[in-house]
Each structure stands twice: as C-alpha cells, then as structure tokens.
C-alpha cells in the first residue's frame, strides 16, 4: 500500500523525535498555499544535531519516493534554521531561539495541527 504524504509527514515527525528533536509539530498547510502541503517543525540543539537529523530525512526520502528539492540555511549563522524541501513536505529544523523568534505555528495559525 502506498503511503500518503500526510502519513509520510507524520513518519518524519516520529523519526525526528527518535533523533532527539524536541517540540515536533506537523502542520497541514495544504489549504493555505500552493507550494507545499505539510510543515514538520523541529527544535534542534546544535549544528551537529541538525546534520544528523538531516541525514535521517535524506535517508527516509530516498526510501520513500520523496525528492529533495532544496536544503537551505535560513539564518545568517547557518545553524539556527535549516529547511529541507521535499516538495509536498517541508521540514524546518530550528534552534530554540529561531523557533521562538519566527513562531511558525503562530504565523500559520490557520493550519490544521496534526501533531
């Protein structure tokens, strides 16, 4: 049976928790924009931590038919906010400070919170 993108987003969230990511949130933003369907938002503790989680995401993507469109550092320092664009799923790996500053959950408050 083929997994839905929603199931994949929730599986990625579980992998992020397994990798010690904190405050893992999944938002369904499919009704709010045209460029992605799900955000997975994860708090990370350090640069090496995000790199380990990024490897996990890349491995999952390769095993589940997801293409990595872009890996981008969204903050000048480089380790505060890293985005992995899987097309229908965008994973945000953010430090405590970046997560508190950008408040994606508040910005996308109209999205359905799945986790």
NORKAGI-V936886 format. One record per helix or strand of 2 or more residues. SS is the DSSP state (a for helix, b for strand). FROM is the first residue (numbers start at 1). TO is the last residue. If there is no record, write none. Layout:
ss;from;to
SS;FROM;TO
SS;FROM;TO
//
This chain:
ss;from;to
a;5;18
b;22;28
b;38;43
a;47;63
b;70;73
b;81;85
b;89;94
a;96;102
a;104;107
b;112;113
//
